Amino acid sequence: MMDKPEQQNLSPKTKKKINRCNVCKKKIIVNITCTKCDNVFCIKHRCPENHNCIHDYKKDFQIPEKIITSKIEAI
């Protein structure tokens, strides 16, 4: 009778994680992760405009300030 409680302690139940869409909470078969906000979405919400992505895309297209190079001195 001592073997049964020990066996129960050694084999805990493990739950399988079910991935769900961050917008509609639907179960996901294929994980689609947004590259900008790193959240998982279903096929319907995979585009950034469909899931209201928090990433600021305007910063991606800003032109960097001019880089002023120093003049080369003649020998």
mmCIF file of the N, C-alpha and C atoms, coordinates in Angstrom:
data_MODEL
# 
_entry.id   MODEL 
# 
loop_
_atom_site.group_PDB 
_atom_site.id 
_atom_site.type_symbol 
_atom_site.label_atom_id 
_atom_site.label_alt_id 
_atom_site.label_comp_id 
_atom_site.label_asym_id 
_atom_site.label_entity_id 
_atom_site.label_seq_id 
_atom_site.pdbx_PDB_ins_code 
_atom_site.Cartn_x 
_atom_site.Cartn_y 
_atom_site.Cartn_z 
_atom_site.occupancy 
_atom_site.B_iso_or_equiv 
_atom_site.pdbx_formal_charge 
_atom_site.auth_seq_id 
_atom_site.auth_comp_id 
_atom_site.auth_asym_id 
_atom_site.auth_atom_id 
_atom_site.pdbx_PDB_model_num 
ATOM 1   N N  . MET A 1 1  ? 0.806   -1.193 0.000   1.00 0.00 ? 1  MET A N  1 
ATOM 2   C CA . MET A 1 1  ? 0.000   0.000  0.000   1.00 0.00 ? 1  MET A CA 1 
ATOM 3   C C  . MET A 1 1  ? 0.853   1.263  0.000   1.00 0.00 ? 1  MET A C  1 
ATOM 4   N N  . MET A 1 2  ? 2.081   1.149  0.385   1.00 0.00 ? 2  MET A N  1 
ATOM 5   C CA . MET A 1 2  ? 2.962   2.309  0.418   1.00 0.00 ? 2  MET A CA 1 
ATOM 6   C C  . MET A 1 2  ? 3.387   2.731  -0.988  1.00 0.00 ? 2  MET A C  1 
ATOM 7   N N  . ASP A 1 3  ? 3.327   1.834  -1.943  1.00 0.00 ? 3  ASP A N  1 
ATOM 8   C CA . ASP A 1 3  ? 3.776   2.143  -3.295  1.00 0.00 ? 3  ASP A CA 1 
ATOM 9   C C  . ASP A 1 3  ? 2.828   3.096  -4.017  1.00 0.00 ? 3  ASP A C  1 
ATOM 10  N N  . LYS A 1 4  ? 1.556   3.038  -3.784  1.00 0.00 ? 4  LYS A N  1 
ATOM 11  C CA . LYS A 1 4  ? 0.592   3.855  -4.515  1.00 0.00 ? 4  LYS A CA 1 
ATOM 12  C C  . LYS A 1 4  ? 0.768   5.358  -4.263  1.00 0.00 ? 4  LYS A C  1 
ATOM 13  N N  . PRO A 1 5  ? 0.903   5.832  -3.024  1.00 0.00 ? 5  PRO A N  1 
ATOM 14  C CA . PRO A 1 5  ? 1.094   7.281  -2.824  1.00 0.00 ? 5  PRO A CA 1 
ATOM 15  C C  . PRO A 1 5  ? 2.412   7.780  -3.406  1.00 0.00 ? 5  PRO A C  1 
ATOM 16  N N  . GLU A 1 6  ? 3.449   6.946  -3.358  1.00 0.00 ? 6  GLU A N  1 
ATOM 17  C CA . GLU A 1 6  ? 4.730   7.349  -3.919  1.00 0.00 ? 6  GLU A CA 1 
ATOM 18  C C  . GLU A 1 6  ? 4.643   7.479  -5.440  1.00 0.00 ? 6  GLU A C  1 
ATOM 19  N N  . GLN A 1 7  ? 3.921   6.589  -6.075  1.00 0.00 ? 7  GLN A N  1 
ATOM 20  C CA . GLN A 1 7  ? 3.771   6.648  -7.524  1.00 0.00 ? 7  GLN A CA 1 
ATOM 21  C C  . GLN A 1 7  ? 2.977   7.891  -7.932  1.00 0.00 ? 7  GLN A C  1 
ATOM 22  N N  . GLN A 1 8  ? 2.015   8.266  -7.155  1.00 0.00 ? 8  GLN A N  1 
ATOM 23  C CA . GLN A 1 8  ? 1.223   9.442  -7.469  1.00 0.00 ? 8  GLN A CA 1 
ATOM 24  C C  . GLN A 1 8  ? 2.067   10.706 -7.379  1.00 0.00 ? 8  GLN A C  1 
ATOM 25  N N  . ASN A 1 9  ? 2.972   10.764 -6.437  1.00 0.00 ? 9  ASN A N  1 
ATOM 26  C CA . ASN A 1 9  ? 3.833   11.930 -6.274  1.00 0.00 ? 9  ASN A CA 1 
ATOM 27  C C  . ASN A 1 9  ? 4.875   12.037 -7.386  1.00 0.00 ? 9  ASN A C  1 
ATOM 28  N N  . LEU A 1 10 ? 5.304   10.907 -7.921  1.00 0.00 ? 10 LEU A N  1 
ATOM 29  C CA . LEU A 1 10 ? 6.326   10.918 -8.949  1.00 0.00 ? 10 LEU A CA 1 
ATOM 30  C C  . LEU A 1 10 ? 5.775   11.305 -10.326 1.00 0.00 ? 10 LEU A C  1 
ATOM 31  N N  . SER A 1 11 ? 4.520   11.079 -10.569 1.00 0.00 ? 11 SER A N  1 
ATOM 32  C CA . SER A 1 11 ? 3.964   11.378 -11.888 1.00 0.00 ? 11 SER A CA 1 
ATOM 33  C C  . SER A 1 11 ? 2.896   12.484 -11.791 1.00 0.00 ? 11 SER A C  1 
ATOM 34  N N  . PRO A 1 12 ? 3.333   13.736 -11.703 1.00 0.00 ? 12 PRO A N  1 
ATOM 35  C CA . PRO A 1 12 ? 2.349   14.822 -11.635 1.00 0.00 ? 12 PRO A CA 1 
ATOM 36  C C  . PRO A 1 12 ? 1.693   15.035 -12.991 1.00 0.00 ? 12 PRO A C  1 
ATOM 37  N N  . LYS A 1 13 ? 0.484   15.530 -12.963 1.00 0.00 ? 13 LYS A N  1 
ATOM 38  C CA . LYS A 1 13 ? -0.231  15.788 -14.207 1.00 0.00 ? 13 LYS A CA 1 
ATOM 39  C C  . LYS A 1 13 ? 0.348   17.038 -14.860 1.00 0.00 ? 13 LYS A C  1 
ATOM 40  N N  . THR A 1 14 ? 0.633   16.923 -16.121 1.00 0.00 ? 14 THR A N  1 
ATOM 41  C CA . THR A 1 14 ? 1.162   18.067 -16.853 1.00 0.00 ? 14 THR A CA 1 
ATOM 42  C C  . THR A 1 14 ? 0.095   18.567 -17.809 1.00 0.00 ? 14 THR A C  1 
ATOM 43  N N  . LYS A 1 15 ? -0.134  19.853 -17.778 1.00 0.00 ? 15 LYS A N  1 
ATOM 44  C CA . LYS A 1 15 ? -1.115  20.445 -18.671 1.00 0.00 ? 15 LYS A CA 1 
ATOM 45  C C  . LYS A 1 15 ? -0.428  20.895 -19.947 1.00 0.00 ? 15 LYS A C  1 
ATOM 46  N N  . LYS A 1 16 ? -1.058  20.621 -21.052 1.00 0.00 ? 16 LYS A N  1 
ATOM 47  C CA . LYS A 1 16 ? -0.537  21.060 -22.341 1.00 0.00 ? 16 LYS A CA 1 
ATOM 48  C C  . LYS A 1 16 ? -1.012  22.490 -22.572 1.00 0.00 ? 16 LYS A C  1 
ATOM 49  N N  . LYS A 1 17 ? -0.082  23.362 -22.884 1.00 0.00 ? 17 LYS A N  1 
ATOM 50  C CA . LYS A 1 17 ? -0.427  24.762 -23.084 1.00 0.00 ? 17 LYS A CA 1 
ATOM 51  C C  . LYS A 1 17 ? -1.160  24.927 -24.402 1.00 0.00 ? 17 LYS A C  1 
ATOM 52  N N  . ILE A 1 18 ? -2.321  25.556 -24.349 1.00 0.00 ? 18 ILE A N  1 
ATOM 53  C CA . ILE A 1 18 ? -3.099  25.820 -25.553 1.00 0.00 ? 18 ILE A CA 1 
ATOM 54  C C  . ILE A 1 18 ? -2.869  27.271 -25.938 1.00 0.00 ? 18 ILE A C  1 
ATOM 55  N N  . ASN A 1 19 ? -2.348  27.473 -27.132 1.00 0.00 ? 19 ASN A N  1 
ATOM 56  C CA . ASN A 1 19 ? -2.113  28.828 -27.607 1.00 0.00 ? 19 ASN A CA 1 
ATOM 57  C C  . ASN A 1 19 ? -3.415  29.427 -28.096 1.00 0.00 ? 19 ASN A C  1 
ATOM 58  N N  . ARG A 1 20 ? -3.616  30.682 -27.728 1.00 0.00 ? 20 ARG A N  1 
ATOM 59  C CA . ARG A 1 20 ? -4.823  31.393 -28.129 1.00 0.00 ? 20 ARG A CA 1 
ATOM 60  C C  . ARG A 1 20 ? -4.447  32.749 -28.705 1.00 0.00 ? 20 ARG A C  1 
ATOM 61  N N  . CYS A 1 21 ? -5.296  33.225 -29.587 1.00 0.00 ? 21 CYS A N  1 
ATOM 62  C CA . CYS A 1 21 ? -5.110  34.536 -30.209 1.00 0.00 ? 21 CYS A CA 1 
ATOM 63  C C  . CYS A 1 21 ? -5.248  35.612 -29.135 1.00 0.00 ? 21 CYS A C  1 
ATOM 64  N N  . ASN A 1 22 ? -4.411  36.631 -29.182 1.00 0.00 ? 22 ASN A N  1 
ATOM 65  C CA . ASN A 1 22 ? -4.455  37.698 -28.188 1.00 0.00 ? 22 ASN A CA 1 
ATOM 66  C C  . ASN A 1 22 ? -5.639  38.637 -28.392 1.00 0.00 ? 22 ASN A C  1 
ATOM 67  N N  . VAL A 1 23 ? -6.306  38.561 -29.527 1.00 0.00 ? 23 VAL A N  1 
ATOM 68  C CA . VAL A 1 23 ? -7.448  39.442 -29.787 1.00 0.00 ? 23 VAL A CA 1 
ATOM 69  C C  . VAL A 1 23 ? -8.767  38.724 -29.528 1.00 0.00 ? 23 VAL A C  1 
ATOM 70  N N  . CYS A 1 24 ? -8.993  37.612 -30.225 1.00 0.00 ? 24 CYS A N  1 
ATOM 71  C CA . CYS A 1 24 ? -10.292 36.938 -30.144 1.00 0.00 ? 24 CYS A CA 1 
ATOM 72  C C  . CYS A 1 24 ? -10.292 35.723 -29.210 1.00 0.00 ? 24 CYS A C  1 
ATOM 73  N N  . LYS A 1 25 ? -9.135  35.341 -28.685 1.00 0.00 ? 25 LYS A N  1 
ATOM 74  C CA . LYS A 1 25 ? -8.976  34.210 -27.760 1.00 0.00 ? 25 LYS A CA 1 
ATOM 75  C C  . LYS A 1 25 ? -9.377  32.868 -28.374 1.00 0.00 ? 25 LYS A C  1 
ATOM 76  N N  . LYS A 1 26 ? -9.305  32.774 -29.693 1.00 0.00 ? 26 LYS A N  1 
ATOM 77  C CA . LYS A 1 26 ? -9.602  31.537 -30.395 1.00 0.00 ? 26 LYS A CA 1 
ATOM 78  C C  . LYS A 1 26 ? -8.397  30.611 -30.308 1.00 0.00 ? 26 LYS A C  1 
ATOM 79  N N  . LYS A 1 27 ? -8.626  29.305 -30.246 1.00 0.00 ? 27 LYS A N  1 
ATOM 80  C CA . LYS A 1 27 ? -7.527  28.343 -30.232 1.00 0.00 ? 27 LYS A CA 1 
ATOM 81  C C  . LYS A 1 27 ? -6.774  28.419 -31.550 1.00 0.00 ? 27 LYS A C  1 
ATOM 82  N N  . ILE A 1 28 ? -5.458  28.331 -31.459 1.00 0.00 ? 28 ILE A N  1 
ATOM 83  C CA . ILE A 1 28 ? -4.616  28.476 -32.637 1.00 0.00 ? 28 ILE A CA 1 
ATOM 84  C C  . ILE A 1 28 ? -3.951  27.142 -32.953 1.00 0.00 ? 28 ILE A C  1 
ATOM 85  N N  . ILE A 1 29 ? -4.041  26.741 -34.209 1.00 0.00 ? 29 ILE A N  1 
ATOM 86  C CA . ILE A 1 29 ? -3.350  25.531 -34.653 1.00 0.00 ? 29 ILE A CA 1 
ATOM 87  C C  . ILE A 1 29 ? -1.943  25.891 -35.106 1.00 0.00 ? 29 ILE A C  1 
ATOM 88  N N  . VAL A 1 30 ? -1.842  26.968 -35.892 1.00 0.00 ? 30 VAL A N  1 
ATOM 89  C CA . VAL A 1 30 ? -0.555  27.442 -36.389 1.00 0.00 ? 30 VAL A CA 1 
ATOM 90  C C  . VAL A 1 30 ? -0.233  28.751 -35.670 1.00 0.00 ? 30 VAL A C  1 
ATOM 91  N N  . ASN A 1 31 ? 0.914   28.798 -35.021 1.00 0.00 ? 31 ASN A N  1 
ATOM 92  C CA . ASN A 1 31 ? 1.306   30.014 -34.314 1.00 0.00 ? 31 ASN A CA 1 
ATOM 93  C C  . ASN A 1 31 ? 1.815   31.061 -35.301 1.00 0.00 ? 31 ASN A C  1 
ATOM 94  N N  . ILE A 1 32 ? 1.180   32.210 -35.309 1.00 0.00 ? 32 ILE A N  1 
ATOM 95  C CA . ILE A 1 32 ? 1.626   33.325 -36.126 1.00 0.00 ? 32 ILE A CA 1 
ATOM 96  C C  . ILE A 1 32 ? 2.021   34.424 -35.151 1.00 0.00 ? 32 ILE A C  1 
ATOM 97  N N  . THR A 1 33 ? 3.310   34.706 -35.084 1.00 0.00 ? 33 THR A N  1 
ATOM 98  C CA . THR A 1 33 ? 3.828   35.687 -34.145 1.00 0.00 ? 33 THR A CA 1 
ATOM 99  C C  . THR A 1 33 ? 4.158   36.971 -34.878 1.00 0.00 ? 33 THR A C  1 
ATOM 100 N N  . CYS A 1 34 ? 3.699   38.080 -34.339 1.00 0.00 ? 34 CYS A N  1 
ATOM 101 C CA . CYS A 1 34 ? 4.017   39.386 -34.913 1.00 0.00 ? 34 CYS A CA 1 
ATOM 102 C C  . CYS A 1 34 ? 5.492   39.678 -34.630 1.00 0.00 ? 34 CYS A C  1 
ATOM 103 N N  . THR A 1 35 ? 6.211   40.106 -35.652 1.00 0.00 ? 35 THR A N  1 
ATOM 104 C CA . THR A 1 35 ? 7.642   40.355 -35.483 1.00 0.00 ? 35 THR A CA 1 
ATOM 105 C C  . THR A 1 35 ? 7.915   41.632 -34.706 1.00 0.00 ? 35 THR A C  1 
ATOM 106 N N  . LYS A 1 36 ? 6.948   42.524 -34.618 1.00 0.00 ? 36 LYS A N  1 
ATOM 107 C CA . LYS A 1 36 ? 7.148   43.799 -33.941 1.00 0.00 ? 36 LYS A CA 1 
ATOM 108 C C  . LYS A 1 36 ? 6.733   43.763 -32.474 1.00 0.00 ? 36 LYS A C  1 
ATOM 109 N N  . CYS A 1 37 ? 5.590   43.157 -32.168 1.00 0.00 ? 37 CYS A N  1 
ATOM 110 C CA . CYS A 1 37 ? 5.115   43.159 -30.776 1.00 0.00 ? 37 CYS A CA 1 
ATOM 111 C C  . CYS A 1 37 ? 5.258   41.801 -30.091 1.00 0.00 ? 37 CYS A C  1 
ATOM 112 N N  . ASP A 1 38 ? 5.670   40.767 -30.822 1.00 0.00 ? 38 ASP A N  1 
ATOM 113 C CA . ASP A 1 38 ? 5.934   39.415 -30.292 1.00 0.00 ? 38 ASP A CA 1 
ATOM 114 C C  . ASP A 1 38 ? 4.720   38.767 -29.621 1.00 0.00 ? 38 ASP A C  1 
ATOM 115 N N  . ASN A 1 39 ? 3.527   39.048 -30.099 1.00 0.00 ? 39 ASN A N  1 
ATOM 116 C CA . ASN A 1 39 ? 2.324   38.389 -29.611 1.00 0.00 ? 39 ASN A CA 1 
ATOM 117 C C  . ASN A 1 39 ? 1.880   37.360 -30.634 1.00 0.00 ? 39 ASN A C  1 
ATOM 118 N N  . VAL A 1 40 ? 1.073   36.385 -30.174 1.00 0.00 ? 40 VAL A N  1 
ATOM 119 C CA . VAL A 1 40 ? 0.605   35.309 -31.034 1.00 0.00 ? 40 VAL A CA 1 
ATOM 120 C C  . VAL A 1 40 ? -0.828  35.617 -31.470 1.00 0.00 ? 40 VAL A C  1 
ATOM 121 N N  . PHE A 1 41 ? -1.106  35.405 -32.778 1.00 0.00 ? 41 PHE A N  1 
ATOM 122 C CA . PHE A 1 41 ? -2.419  35.728 -33.316 1.00 0.00 ? 41 PHE A CA 1 
ATOM 123 C C  . PHE A 1 41 ? -2.920  34.623 -34.229 1.00 0.00 ? 41 PHE A C  1 
ATOM 124 N N  . CYS A 1 42 ? -4.242  34.636 -34.473 1.00 0.00 ? 42 CYS A N  1 
ATOM 125 C CA . CYS A 1 42 ? -4.841  33.713 -35.426 1.00 0.00 ? 42 CYS A CA 1 
ATOM 126 C C  . CYS A 1 42 ? -4.661  34.278 -36.836 1.00 0.00 ? 42 CYS A C  1 
ATOM 127 N N  . ILE A 1 43 ? -5.129  33.542 -37.818 1.00 0.00 ? 43 ILE A N  1 
ATOM 128 C CA . ILE A 1 43 ? -4.949  33.964 -39.203 1.00 0.00 ? 43 ILE A CA 1 
ATOM 129 C C  . ILE A 1 43 ? -5.706  35.259 -39.482 1.00 0.00 ? 43 ILE A C  1 
ATOM 130 N N  . LYS A 1 44 ? -6.848  35.424 -38.864 1.00 0.00 ? 44 LYS A N  1 
ATOM 131 C CA . LYS A 1 44 ? -7.662  36.622 -39.088 1.00 0.00 ? 44 LYS A CA 1 
ATOM 132 C C  . LYS A 1 44 ? -6.978  37.887 -38.565 1.00 0.00 ? 44 LYS A C  1 
ATOM 133 N N  . HIS A 1 45 ? -6.243  37.782 -37.470 1.00 0.00 ? 45 HIS A N  1 
ATOM 134 C CA . HIS A 1 45 ? -5.620  38.948 -36.825 1.00 0.00 ? 45 HIS A CA 1 
ATOM 135 C C  . HIS A 1 45 ? -4.112  39.017 -37.023 1.00 0.00 ? 45 HIS A C  1 
ATOM 136 N N  . ARG A 1 46 ? -3.575  38.333 -38.023 1.00 0.00 ? 46 ARG A N  1 
ATOM 137 C CA . ARG A 1 46 ? -2.118  38.271 -38.202 1.00 0.00 ? 46 ARG A CA 1 
ATOM 138 C C  . ARG A 1 46 ? -1.511  39.580 -38.672 1.00 0.00 ? 46 ARG A C  1 
ATOM 139 N N  . CYS A 1 47 ? -2.253  40.396 -39.403 1.00 0.00 ? 47 CYS A N  1 
ATOM 140 C CA . CYS A 1 47 ? -1.731  41.662 -39.914 1.00 0.00 ? 47 CYS A CA 1 
ATOM 141 C C  . CYS A 1 47 ? -1.708  42.716 -38.809 1.00 0.00 ? 47 CYS A C  1 
ATOM 142 N N  . PRO A 1 48 ? -0.701  43.596 -38.790 1.00 0.00 ? 48 PRO A N  1 
ATOM 143 C CA . PRO A 1 48 ? -0.596  44.603 -37.730 1.00 0.00 ? 48 PRO A CA 1 
ATOM 144 C C  . PRO A 1 48 ? -1.807  45.526 -37.641 1.00 0.00 ? 48 PRO A C  1 
ATOM 145 N N  . GLU A 1 49 ? -2.427  45.836 -38.769 1.00 0.00 ? 49 GLU A N  1 
ATOM 146 C CA . GLU A 1 49 ? -3.584  46.722 -38.717 1.00 0.00 ? 49 GLU A CA 1 
ATOM 147 C C  . GLU A 1 49 ? -4.824  46.017 -38.166 1.00 0.00 ? 49 GLU A C  1 
ATOM 148 N N  . ASN A 1 50 ? -4.848  44.676 -38.163 1.00 0.00 ? 50 ASN A N  1 
ATOM 149 C CA . ASN A 1 50 ? -5.985  43.934 -37.627 1.00 0.00 ? 50 ASN A CA 1 
ATOM 150 C C  . ASN A 1 50 ? -5.884  43.694 -36.129 1.00 0.00 ? 50 ASN A C  1 
ATOM 151 N N  . HIS A 1 51 ? -4.695  43.764 -35.568 1.00 0.00 ? 51 HIS A N  1 
ATOM 152 C CA . HIS A 1 51 ? -4.576  43.551 -34.123 1.00 0.00 ? 51 HIS A CA 1 
ATOM 153 C C  . HIS A 1 51 ? -4.088  44.787 -33.382 1.00 0.00 ? 51 HIS A C  1 
ATOM 154 N N  . ASN A 1 52 ? -4.135  45.939 -34.040 1.00 0.00 ? 52 ASN A N  1 
ATOM 155 C CA . ASN A 1 52 ? -3.737  47.208 -33.418 1.00 0.00 ? 52 ASN A CA 1 
ATOM 156 C C  . ASN A 1 52 ? -2.358  47.092 -32.773 1.00 0.00 ? 52 ASN A C  1 
ATOM 157 N N  . CYS A 1 53 ? -1.397  46.799 -33.614 1.00 0.00 ? 53 CYS A N  1 
ATOM 158 C CA . CYS A 1 53 ? -0.024  46.592 -33.151 1.00 0.00 ? 53 CYS A CA 1 
ATOM 159 C C  . CYS A 1 53 ? 0.485   47.847 -32.449 1.00 0.00 ? 53 CYS A C  1 
ATOM 160 N N  . ILE A 1 54 ? 1.205   47.658 -31.342 1.00 0.00 ? 54 ILE A N  1 
ATOM 161 C CA . ILE A 1 54 ? 1.684   48.783 -30.549 1.00 0.00 ? 54 ILE A CA 1 
ATOM 162 C C  . ILE A 1 54 ? 2.986   49.369 -31.079 1.00 0.00 ? 54 ILE A C  1 
ATOM 163 N N  . HIS A 1 55 ? 3.565   48.714 -32.085 1.00 0.00 ? 55 HIS A N  1 
ATOM 164 C CA . HIS A 1 55 ? 4.832   49.188 -32.642 1.00 0.00 ? 55 HIS A CA 1 
ATOM 165 C C  . HIS A 1 55 ? 4.606   50.476 -33.431 1.00 0.00 ? 55 HIS A C  1 
ATOM 166 N N  . ASP A 1 56 ? 5.533   51.426 -33.315 1.00 0.00 ? 56 ASP A N  1 
ATOM 167 C CA . ASP A 1 56 ? 5.439   52.698 -34.033 1.00 0.00 ? 56 ASP A CA 1 
ATOM 168 C C  . ASP A 1 56 ? 6.176   52.561 -35.361 1.00 0.00 ? 56 ASP A C  1 
ATOM 169 N N  . TYR A 1 57 ? 5.423   52.409 -36.447 1.00 0.00 ? 57 TYR A N  1 
ATOM 170 C CA . TYR A 1 57 ? 6.006   52.206 -37.762 1.00 0.00 ? 57 TYR A CA 1 
ATOM 171 C C  . TYR A 1 57 ? 6.576   53.487 -38.354 1.00 0.00 ? 57 TYR A C  1 
ATOM 172 N N  . LYS A 1 58 ? 6.157   54.629 -37.860 1.00 0.00 ? 58 LYS A N  1 
ATOM 173 C CA . LYS A 1 58 ? 6.666   55.900 -38.369 1.00 0.00 ? 58 LYS A CA 1 
ATOM 174 C C  . LYS A 1 58 ? 8.156   56.048 -38.065 1.00 0.00 ? 58 LYS A C  1 
ATOM 175 N N  . LYS A 1 59 ? 8.598   55.506 -36.951 1.00 0.00 ? 59 LYS A N  1 
ATOM 176 C CA . LYS A 1 59 ? 10.017  55.585 -36.592 1.00 0.00 ? 59 LYS A CA 1 
ATOM 177 C C  . LYS A 1 59 ? 10.883  54.752 -37.538 1.00 0.00 ? 59 LYS A C  1 
ATOM 178 N N  . ASP A 1 60 ? 10.305  53.703 -38.108 1.00 0.00 ? 60 ASP A N  1 
ATOM 179 C CA . ASP A 1 60 ? 11.062  52.858 -39.033 1.00 0.00 ? 60 ASP A CA 1 
ATOM 180 C C  . ASP A 1 60 ? 11.431  53.589 -40.319 1.00 0.00 ? 60 ASP A C  1 
ATOM 181 N N  . PHE A 1 61 ? 10.603  54.554 -40.709 1.00 0.00 ? 61 PHE A N  1 
ATOM 182 C CA . PHE A 1 61 ? 10.808  55.240 -41.976 1.00 0.00 ? 61 PHE A CA 1 
ATOM 183 C C  . PHE A 1 61 ? 11.395  56.634 -41.838 1.00 0.00 ? 61 PHE A C  1 
ATOM 184 N N  . GLN A 1 62 ? 11.807  57.016 -40.647 1.00 0.00 ? 62 GLN A N  1 
ATOM 185 C CA . GLN A 1 62 ? 12.420  58.329 -40.468 1.00 0.00 ? 62 GLN A CA 1 
ATOM 186 C C  . GLN A 1 62 ? 13.808  58.354 -41.082 1.00 0.00 ? 62 GLN A C  1 
ATOM 187 N N  . ILE A 1 63 ? 14.134  59.483 -41.689 1.00 0.00 ? 63 ILE A N  1 
ATOM 188 C CA . ILE A 1 63 ? 15.450  59.659 -42.284 1.00 0.00 ? 63 ILE A CA 1 
ATOM 189 C C  . ILE A 1 63 ? 16.411  60.085 -41.175 1.00 0.00 ? 63 ILE A C  1 
ATOM 190 N N  . PRO A 1 64 ? 17.525  59.392 -41.049 1.00 0.00 ? 64 PRO A N  1 
ATOM 191 C CA . PRO A 1 64 ? 18.475  59.772 -40.003 1.00 0.00 ? 64 PRO A CA 1 
ATOM 192 C C  . PRO A 1 64 ? 19.100  61.134 -40.312 1.00 0.00 ? 64 PRO A C  1 
ATOM 193 N N  . GLU A 1 65 ? 19.563  61.788 -39.263 1.00 0.00 ? 65 GLU A N  1 
ATOM 194 C CA . GLU A 1 65 ? 20.193  63.104 -39.446 1.00 0.00 ? 65 GLU A CA 1 
ATOM 195 C C  . GLU A 1 65 ? 21.425  62.976 -40.335 1.00 0.00 ? 65 GLU A C  1 
ATOM 196 N N  . LYS A 1 66 ? 21.755  64.086 -40.996 1.00 0.00 ? 66 LYS A N  1 
ATOM 197 C CA . LYS A 1 66 ? 22.916  64.065 -41.886 1.00 0.00 ? 66 LYS A CA 1 
ATOM 198 C C  . LYS A 1 66 ? 24.187  63.831 -41.073 1.00 0.00 ? 66 LYS A C  1 
ATOM 199 N N  . ILE A 1 67 ? 25.021  63.026 -41.620 1.00 0.00 ? 67 ILE A N  1 
ATOM 200 C CA . ILE A 1 67 ? 26.310  62.767 -40.976 1.00 0.00 ? 67 ILE A CA 1 
ATOM 201 C C  . ILE A 1 67 ? 27.341  63.656 -41.655 1.00 0.00 ? 67 ILE A C  1 
ATOM 202 N N  . ILE A 1 68 ? 27.963  64.509 -40.889 1.00 0.00 ? 68 ILE A N  1 
ATOM 203 C CA . ILE A 1 68 ? 28.964  65.428 -41.424 1.00 0.00 ? 68 ILE A CA 1 
ATOM 204 C C  . ILE A 1 68 ? 30.321  64.773 -41.278 1.00 0.00 ? 68 ILE A C  1 
ATOM 205 N N  . THR A 1 69 ? 30.939  64.528 -42.408 1.00 0.00 ? 69 THR A N  1 
ATOM 206 C CA . THR A 1 69 ? 32.254  63.900 -42.375 1.00 0.00 ? 69 THR A CA 1 
ATOM 207 C C  . THR A 1 69 ? 33.323  64.997 -42.337 1.00 0.00 ? 69 THR A C  1 
ATOM 208 N N  . SER A 1 70 ? 34.391  64.701 -41.672 1.00 0.00 ? 70 SER A N  1 
ATOM 209 C CA . SER A 1 70 ? 35.470  65.684 -41.603 1.00 0.00 ? 70 SER A CA 1 
ATOM 210 C C  . SER A 1 70 ? 36.244  65.659 -42.926 1.00 0.00 ? 70 SER A C  1 
ATOM 211 N N  . LYS A 1 71 ? 36.778  66.806 -43.283 1.00 0.00 ? 71 LYS A N  1 
ATOM 212 C CA . LYS A 1 71 ? 37.531  66.907 -44.544 1.00 0.00 ? 71 LYS A CA 1 
ATOM 213 C C  . LYS A 1 71 ? 38.900  66.259 -44.378 1.00 0.00 ? 71 LYS A C  1 
ATOM 214 N N  . ILE A 1 72 ? 39.360  65.671 -45.459 1.00 0.00 ? 72 ILE A N  1 
ATOM 215 C CA . ILE A 1 72 ? 40.680  65.044 -45.443 1.00 0.00 ? 72 ILE A CA 1 
ATOM 216 C C  . ILE A 1 72 ? 41.721  66.120 -45.702 1.00 0.00 ? 72 ILE A C  1 
ATOM 217 N N  . GLU A 1 73 ? 42.711  66.160 -44.845 1.00 0.00 ? 73 GLU A N  1 
ATOM 218 C CA . GLU A 1 73 ? 43.766  67.161 -45.019 1.00 0.00 ? 73 GLU A CA 1 
ATOM 219 C C  . GLU A 1 73 ? 44.736  66.714 -46.109 1.00 0.00 ? 73 GLU A C  1 
ATOM 220 N N  . ALA A 1 74 ? 45.121  67.662 -46.964 1.00 0.00 ? 74 ALA A N  1 
ATOM 221 C CA . ALA A 1 74 ? 46.072  67.353 -48.028 1.00 0.00 ? 74 ALA A CA 1 
ATOM 222 C C  . ALA A 1 74 ? 47.485  67.322 -47.467 1.00 0.00 ? 74 ALA A C  1 
ATOM 223 N N  . ILE A 1 75 ? 48.271  66.431 -47.956 1.00 0.00 ? 75 ILE A N  1 
ATOM 224 C CA . ILE A 1 75 ? 49.651  66.316 -47.480 1.00 0.00 ? 75 ILE A CA 1 
ATOM 225 C C  . ILE A 1 75 ? 50.538  67.286 -48.214 1.00 0.00 ? 75 ILE A C  1 
# 
